[in-house]
Amino acid sequence: MIGATLQESVEDGDDVLLEETPVIGFWSGIVWLVGMTAVIALLSEYVVGTIEVTKLSSILKEHCS
């Protein structure tokens, strides 16, 4: 698994049990998820805003010509 470290390996006959520990905790993951969602939302608003300004600008050029 990506991002997990090998904590211990226990051999029980032919079976090998590998225990992995997470790199970040549950609440750290939630904070990252919320933070990245906010960043993506802000960037999306910026992109939509620039598209709307460009569209309005082209409409004005057509009517003024």
Distance bins in CASP14 RR format, pairs under 12 A and 6 or more apart:
PFRMAT RR
TARGET T0000
AUTHOR 0000-0000-0000
RMODE 2
METHOD distances of the structure
MODEL  1
1 18 0 0 0 0 1 0 0 0 0 0 0
1 19 0 0 0 0 0 1 0 0 0 0 0
1 20 1 0 1 0 0 0 0 0 0 0 0
1 21 0 0 0 0 0 1 0 0 0 0 0
1 22 0 0 0 0 1 0 0 0 0 0 0
1 23 0 0 0 0 1 0 0 0 0 0 0
2 20 0 0 0 0 0 1 0 0 0 0 0
2 22 0 0 0 0 0 1 0 0 0 0 0
2 23 0 0 0 0 1 0 0 0 0 0 0
3 20 0 0 0 0 1 0 0 0 0 0 0
3 21 0 0 0 0 1 0 0 0 0 0 0
3 22 1 0 0 1 0 0 0 0 0 0 0
3 23 1 0 1 0 0 0 0 0 0 0 0
3 24 0 0 0 0 1 0 0 0 0 0 0
3 25 0 0 0 0 0 1 0 0 0 0 0
4 18 0 0 0 0 1 0 0 0 0 0 0
4 19 0 0 0 0 1 0 0 0 0 0 0
4 20 1 1 0 0 0 0 0 0 0 0 0
4 21 1 0 0 1 0 0 0 0 0 0 0
4 22 1 0 0 1 0 0 0 0 0 0 0
4 23 1 0 0 1 0 0 0 0 0 0 0
4 24 0 0 0 0 0 1 0 0 0 0 0
4 25 0 0 0 0 0 1 0 0 0 0 0
5 18 0 0 0 0 0 1 0 0 0 0 0
5 19 0 0 0 0 1 0 0 0 0 0 0
5 20 1 0 0 1 0 0 0 0 0 0 0
5 21 1 0 1 0 0 0 0 0 0 0 0
5 22 0 0 0 0 1 0 0 0 0 0 0
5 23 1 0 0 1 0 0 0 0 0 0 0
5 24 0 0 0 0 0 1 0 0 0 0 0
6 16 0 0 0 0 0 1 0 0 0 0 0
6 17 0 0 0 0 0 1 0 0 0 0 0
6 18 1 0 0 1 0 0 0 0 0 0 0
6 19 1 0 0 1 0 0 0 0 0 0 0
6 20 1 0 0 1 0 0 0 0 0 0 0
6 21 0 0 0 0 1 0 0 0 0 0 0
7 17 0 0 0 0 0 1 0 0 0 0 0
7 18 0 0 0 0 1 0 0 0 0 0 0
7 19 1 0 1 0 0 0 0 0 0 0 0
7 20 1 0 0 1 0 0 0 0 0 0 0
7 21 1 0 1 0 0 0 0 0 0 0 0
7 22 0 0 0 0 0 1 0 0 0 0 0
7 23 0 0 0 0 0 1 0 0 0 0 0
8 16 0 0 0 0 0 1 0 0 0 0 0
8 17 0 0 0 0 1 0 0 0 0 0 0
8 18 1 0 0 1 0 0 0 0 0 0 0
8 19 1 0 1 0 0 0 0 0 0 0 0
8 20 0 0 0 0 1 0 0 0 0 0 0
8 21 0 0 0 0 1 0 0 0 0 0 0
9 15 0 0 0 0 0 1 0 0 0 0 0
9 16 1 0 0 1 0 0 0 0 0 0 0
9 17 1 0 0 1 0 0 0 0 0 0 0
9 18 1 0 1 0 0 0 0 0 0 0 0
9 19 0 0 0 0 1 0 0 0 0 0 0
9 20 0 0 0 0 0 1 0 0 0 0 0
10 16 1 0 0 1 0 0 0 0 0 0 0
10 17 1 0 1 0 0 0 0 0 0 0 0
10 18 0 0 0 0 1 0 0 0 0 0 0
10 19 1 0 0 1 0 0 0 0 0 0 0
11 17 1 0 0 1 0 0 0 0 0 0 0
11 18 0 0 0 0 0 1 0 0 0 0 0
12 18 0 0 0 0 0 1 0 0 0 0 0
22 28 0 0 0 0 1 0 0 0 0 0 0
22 29 0 0 0 0 1 0 0 0 0 0 0
23 29 0 0 0 0 1 0 0 0 0 0 0
23 32 0 0 0 0 0 1 0 0 0 0 0
24 30 0 0 0 0 1 0 0 0 0 0 0
24 31 0 0 0 0 1 0 0 0 0 0 0
24 32 1 0 0 1 0 0 0 0 0 0 0
24 33 0 0 0 0 0 1 0 0 0 0 0
25 31 0 0 0 0 1 0 0 0 0 0 0
25 32 0 0 0 0 1 0 0 0 0 0 0
25 33 0 0 0 0 0 1 0 0 0 0 0
26 32 0 0 0 0 0 1 0 0 0 0 0
26 33 0 0 0 0 0 1 0 0 0 0 0
27 33 0 0 0 0 0 1 0 0 0 0 0
27 34 0 0 0 0 0 1 0 0 0 0 0
28 34 0 0 0 0 0 1 0 0 0 0 0
28 35 0 0 0 0 0 1 0 0 0 0 0
29 35 0 0 0 0 1 0 0 0 0 0 0
29 36 0 0 0 0 1 0 0 0 0 0 0
29 37 0 0 0 0 0 1 0 0 0 0 0
30 36 0 0 0 0 0 1 0 0 0 0 0
30 37 0 0 0 0 0 1 0 0 0 0 0
31 37 0 0 0 0 0 1 0 0 0 0 0
31 38 0 0 0 0 0 1 0 0 0 0 0
32 38 0 0 0 0 0 1 0 0 0 0 0
32 39 0 0 0 0 0 1 0 0 0 0 0
33 39 0 0 0 0 0 1 0 0 0 0 0
33 40 0 0 0 0 0 1 0 0 0 0 0
34 40 0 0 0 0 0 1 0 0 0 0 0
34 41 0 0 0 0 0 1 0 0 0 0 0
35 41 0 0 0 0 1 0 0 0 0 0 0
35 42 0 0 0 0 0 1 0 0 0 0 0
36 42 0 0 0 0 0 1 0 0 0 0 0
36 43 0 0 0 0 0 1 0 0 0 0 0
37 43 0 0 0 0 0 1 0 0 0 0 0
37 44 0 0 0 0 0 1 0 0 0 0 0
38 44 0 0 0 0 0 1 0 0 0 0 0
38 45 0 0 0 0 0 1 0 0 0 0 0
39 45 0 0 0 0 0 1 0 0 0 0 0
39 46 0 0 0 0 0 1 0 0 0 0 0
40 46 0 0 0 0 0 1 0 0 0 0 0
40 47 0 0 0 0 0 1 0 0 0 0 0
41 47 0 0 0 0 0 1 0 0 0 0 0
41 48 0 0 0 0 0 1 0 0 0 0 0
42 48 0 0 0 0 0 1 0 0 0 0 0
42 49 0 0 0 0 0 1 0 0 0 0 0
43 49 0 0 0 0 0 1 0 0 0 0 0
43 50 0 0 0 0 0 1 0 0 0 0 0
44 50 0 0 0 0 0 1 0 0 0 0 0
44 51 0 0 0 0 0 1 0 0 0 0 0
45 51 0 0 0 0 0 1 0 0 0 0 0
45 52 0 0 0 0 0 1 0 0 0 0 0
46 52 0 0 0 0 0 1 0 0 0 0 0
46 53 0 0 0 0 0 1 0 0 0 0 0
47 53 0 0 0 0 0 1 0 0 0 0 0
47 54 0 0 0 0 0 1 0 0 0 0 0
48 54 0 0 0 0 0 1 0 0 0 0 0
48 55 0 0 0 0 0 1 0 0 0 0 0
49 55 0 0 0 0 1 0 0 0 0 0 0
49 56 0 0 0 0 1 0 0 0 0 0 0
49 57 0 0 0 0 0 1 0 0 0 0 0
50 56 0 0 0 0 0 1 0 0 0 0 0
50 57 0 0 0 0 0 1 0 0 0 0 0
51 57 0 0 0 0 0 1 0 0 0 0 0
51 58 0 0 0 0 0 1 0 0 0 0 0
52 58 0 0 0 0 0 1 0 0 0 0 0
52 59 0 0 0 0 0 1 0 0 0 0 0
53 59 0 0 0 0 0 1 0 0 0 0 0
53 60 0 0 0 0 0 1 0 0 0 0 0
54 60 0 0 0 0 0 1 0 0 0 0 0
54 61 0 0 0 0 0 1 0 0 0 0 0
55 61 0 0 0 0 0 1 0 0 0 0 0
55 62 0 0 0 0 0 1 0 0 0 0 0
56 62 0 0 0 0 0 1 0 0 0 0 0
56 63 0 0 0 0 0 1 0 0 0 0 0
57 63 0 0 0 0 0 1 0 0 0 0 0
57 64 0 0 0 0 0 1 0 0 0 0 0
58 64 0 0 0 0 0 1 0 0 0 0 0
58 65 0 0 0 0 0 1 0 0 0 0 0
59 65 0 0 0 0 0 1 0 0 0 0 0
END
